[in-house]
Every structure is written in C-alpha cells, then in structure tokens.
Amino acid sequence: MSNRPLGVTVLSLLQLLGALALFSIGALAMIVVLLAPTLYLLLLAAIPLTLGIIGFILFYGLWKLKSWAWIWTIVVNLLTIITSLTDISANIISIAISLIIVIYLFSPGIKSHFR
C-alpha cells in the first residue's frame, strides 16, 4: 500500500488526463501541418505535443511521489495555462485541469508528501 494521499492520486490522474488532451491536440495539429507545412504551424503544433509528453513524465513522478515532480508539475502546468491561452489549439479542458493541479499543489502540507 502506498502512502500517497487520495488528493495526490487524483492529481496524478488529472495530470494524465491533461497530458492525454494536450498530446491529442498536438498530434491532430501535426496531421494538419502535414497538409499545409509551414514553420509557424509546425511550432504551434509542437507546443501542445511537447507539453503532453512532459505531462506523461510528470504523471509518473506524481504517482511515485518523486521530489522533482512537485516543482516541475507546477512549472509545466503554468506554462500549459499560458500557452493554451495564446495558442490557436487552446483547450479549455487542459486549462482547467492545469489550474486545478497548480492550486492543489500549493495547498498546505502537500509538498511534504514528495520525497
């Protein structure tokens, strides 16, 4: 049995869902870029795809309560919120999930669970 609090388990699963959403948007955007390749569109498609891949890594770190996962999850989710607000492939679900994750990680006592 794990010492992982229920909230961190939920947070991990939200991170996984957010990563899946971003990865899916990025993958679909990459398909569109193949139809009309430009450097600008390629960069716009690469942002959510890259953040999705990083999100999968963060899911693992959160699930295993790794110390690096706490700070990097905050950083990546803040970047996700910012880029999703300015990106043409913005996804309201990933923005909401990222916001919930950041707020929860700053809740009192949560950081102490990460070793």
Secondary structure, 3 states (H helix, E strand, C coil): CCCCCHHHHHHHHHHHHHHHHHHHHHHHHHHHHHHCCCHHHHHHHHHHHHHHHHHHHHHHHHHCCCHHHHHHHHHHHHHHHHHHHHCCCCCHHHHHHHHHHHHHHCCCCCHHHCC
